[in-house]
Amino acid sequence: MEALPILRPTQIAEASRAFPSKTAQTYDGFHPGHYSLLSDTPLRCVGALMALMEATGHIPSLIQAILIVILAKLTGDFRPIGLFPGLYRLWGTCRRPCATTWEAEHDRPY
């Protein structure tokens, strides 16, 4: 199995800017858009961390938790929303094109 290419700082910053400003920030204090404020050197470090997560299949324990928020619905009911940490959300957005391509190449009728 071939490793995915390490994300470039421009790719990470572009994915970061794709998040609306009103999207939630979580317990880690990072809104996914905050990463677009970093210069190339720290973004390369973020890309290296993401590459390590992909290569090992492990996410650092500090960003494994999901915060569950209960939102009220107009009907009077409630719905739970899972808030992932900013880095995990950013990683998912960065790798969405790869996942979409893989899904298209491995389509199944079920």
KOLPARO-133213 format. One record per residue (C-alpha): residue in three letters; residue number from 1; x, y, z. Coordinates in nm, 3 decimals. Example, Ala and Ser with C-alpha at 12.3 -4.5 7.8 and 13.67 -1.06 7.14 Angstrom:
KOLPARO-133213
+-----+-----+---------+---------+---------+
|  aa |   i |       X |       Y |       Z |
+-----+-----+---------+---------+---------+
| ALA |   1 |   1.230 |  -0.450 |   0.780 |
| SER |   2 |   1.367 |  -0.106 |   0.714 |
+-----+-----+---------+---------+---------+
END
This chain:
KOLPARO-133213
+-----+-----+---------+---------+---------+
|  aa |   i |       X |       Y |       Z |
+-----+-----+---------+---------+---------+
| MET |   1 |   0.000 |   0.000 |   0.000 |
| GLU |   2 |   0.141 |   0.335 |  -0.103 |
| ALA |   3 |   0.153 |   0.625 |   0.142 |
| LEU |   4 |  -0.033 |   0.943 |   0.058 |
| PRO |   5 |   0.187 |   1.238 |  -0.036 |
| ILE |   6 |   0.270 |   1.473 |   0.251 |
| LEU |   7 |   0.043 |   1.774 |   0.240 |
| ARG |   8 |   0.205 |   2.099 |   0.131 |
| PRO |   9 |   0.160 |   2.416 |   0.338 |
| THR |  10 |  -0.050 |   2.571 |   0.061 |
| GLN |  11 |  -0.287 |   2.271 |   0.062 |
| ILE |  12 |  -0.328 |   2.288 |   0.439 |
| ALA |  13 |  -0.386 |   2.664 |   0.439 |
| GLU |  14 |  -0.638 |   2.634 |   0.155 |
| ALA |  15 |  -0.832 |   2.362 |   0.339 |
| SER |  16 |  -0.823 |   2.573 |   0.655 |
| ARG |  17 |  -0.972 |   2.873 |   0.475 |
| ALA |  18 |  -1.259 |   2.653 |   0.349 |
| PHE |  19 |  -1.417 |   2.644 |   0.696 |
| PRO |  20 |  -1.684 |   2.908 |   0.755 |
| SER |  21 |  -1.596 |   3.156 |   1.030 |
| LYS |  22 |  -1.911 |   3.060 |   1.221 |
| THR |  23 |  -1.823 |   2.689 |   1.237 |
| ALA |  24 |  -1.765 |   2.570 |   1.593 |
| GLN |  25 |  -1.433 |   2.564 |   1.769 |
| THR |  26 |  -1.392 |   2.283 |   2.019 |
| TYR |  27 |  -1.235 |   2.218 |   2.357 |
| ASP |  28 |  -0.887 |   2.235 |   2.204 |
| GLY |  29 |  -0.944 |   2.607 |   2.142 |
| PHE |  30 |  -0.867 |   2.582 |   1.770 |
| HIS |  31 |  -1.105 |   2.675 |   1.496 |
| PRO |  32 |  -0.997 |   2.490 |   1.180 |
| GLY |  33 |  -0.952 |   2.831 |   1.015 |
| HIS |  34 |  -0.680 |   2.926 |   1.262 |
| TYR |  35 |  -0.431 |   2.706 |   1.075 |
| SER |  36 |  -0.446 |   2.938 |   0.774 |
| LEU |  37 |  -0.282 |   3.206 |   0.991 |
| LEU |  38 |   0.038 |   3.001 |   1.025 |
| SER |  39 |   0.344 |   3.052 |   0.806 |
| ASP |  40 |   0.493 |   2.777 |   0.591 |
| THR |  41 |   0.728 |   2.631 |   0.854 |
| PRO |  42 |   0.459 |   2.551 |   1.113 |
| LEU |  43 |   0.229 |   2.430 |   0.834 |
| ARG |  44 |   0.501 |   2.186 |   0.726 |
| CYS |  45 |   0.505 |   2.058 |   1.085 |
| VAL |  46 |   0.126 |   2.017 |   1.074 |
| GLY |  47 |   0.165 |   1.826 |   0.746 |
| ALA |  48 |   0.432 |   1.604 |   0.903 |
| LEU |  49 |   0.207 |   1.532 |   1.201 |
| MET |  50 |  -0.078 |   1.440 |   0.966 |
| ALA |  51 |   0.157 |   1.213 |   0.769 |
| LEU |  52 |   0.262 |   1.039 |   1.092 |
| MET |  53 |  -0.104 |   0.989 |   1.185 |
| GLU |  54 |  -0.168 |   0.832 |   0.845 |
| ALA |  55 |   0.144 |   0.614 |   0.851 |
| THR |  56 |   0.088 |   0.478 |   1.201 |
| GLY |  57 |  -0.291 |   0.477 |   1.208 |
| HIS |  58 |  -0.281 |   0.651 |   1.546 |
| ILE |  59 |  -0.410 |   0.993 |   1.644 |
| PRO |  60 |  -0.241 |   1.172 |   1.936 |
| SER |  61 |  -0.443 |   1.107 |   2.252 |
| LEU |  62 |  -0.491 |   1.478 |   2.315 |
| ILE |  63 |  -0.701 |   1.510 |   2.000 |
| GLN |  64 |  -0.892 |   1.183 |   2.018 |
| ALA |  65 |  -1.183 |   1.309 |   2.226 |
| ILE |  66 |  -1.508 |   1.423 |   2.069 |
| LEU |  67 |  -1.713 |   1.682 |   2.255 |
| ILE |  68 |  -2.086 |   1.609 |   2.240 |
| VAL |  69 |  -2.311 |   1.915 |   2.250 |
| ILE |  70 |  -2.688 |   1.887 |   2.281 |
| LEU |  71 |  -2.867 |   2.141 |   2.059 |
| ALA |  72 |  -3.232 |   2.231 |   2.092 |
| LYS |  73 |  -3.448 |   2.178 |   1.782 |
| LEU |  74 |  -3.739 |   2.399 |   1.682 |
| THR |  75 |  -3.975 |   2.106 |   1.752 |
| GLY |  76 |  -3.872 |   2.106 |   2.117 |
| ASP |  77 |  -3.655 |   1.798 |   2.082 |
| PHE |  78 |  -3.281 |   1.787 |   2.112 |
| ARG |  79 |  -3.007 |   1.654 |   1.889 |
| PRO |  80 |  -2.651 |   1.563 |   1.979 |
| ILE |  81 |  -2.367 |   1.709 |   1.774 |
| GLY |  82 |  -2.016 |   1.567 |   1.791 |
| LEU |  83 |  -1.743 |   1.832 |   1.777 |
| PHE |  84 |  -1.410 |   1.696 |   1.661 |
| PRO |  85 |  -1.084 |   1.879 |   1.745 |
| GLY |  86 |  -0.969 |   2.139 |   1.493 |
| LEU |  87 |  -0.667 |   1.943 |   1.368 |
| TYR |  88 |  -0.875 |   1.632 |   1.300 |
| ARG |  89 |  -1.136 |   1.836 |   1.113 |
| LEU |  90 |  -0.863 |   2.001 |   0.908 |
| TRP |  91 |  -0.705 |   1.664 |   0.826 |
| GLY |  92 |  -1.041 |   1.532 |   0.707 |
| THR |  93 |  -1.089 |   1.831 |   0.479 |
| CYS |  94 |  -0.734 |   1.801 |   0.343 |
| ARG |  95 |  -0.781 |   1.434 |   0.258 |
| ARG |  96 |  -1.139 |   1.455 |   0.127 |
| PRO |  97 |  -1.022 |   1.459 |  -0.239 |
| CYS |  98 |  -0.819 |   1.139 |  -0.183 |
| ALA |  99 |  -1.112 |   0.968 |  -0.013 |
| THR | 100 |  -1.353 |   1.072 |  -0.290 |
| THR | 101 |  -1.117 |   0.938 |  -0.557 |
| TRP | 102 |  -1.069 |   0.610 |  -0.368 |
| GLU | 103 |  -1.444 |   0.566 |  -0.327 |
| ALA | 104 |  -1.502 |   0.625 |  -0.699 |
| GLU | 105 |  -1.233 |   0.370 |  -0.791 |
| HIS | 106 |  -1.373 |   0.111 |  -0.548 |
| ASP | 107 |  -1.744 |   0.155 |  -0.612 |
| ARG | 108 |  -1.969 |  -0.133 |  -0.509 |
| PRO | 109 |  -2.336 |  -0.192 |  -0.588 |
| TYR | 110 |  -2.422 |  -0.219 |  -0.218 |
+-----+-----+---------+---------+---------+
END
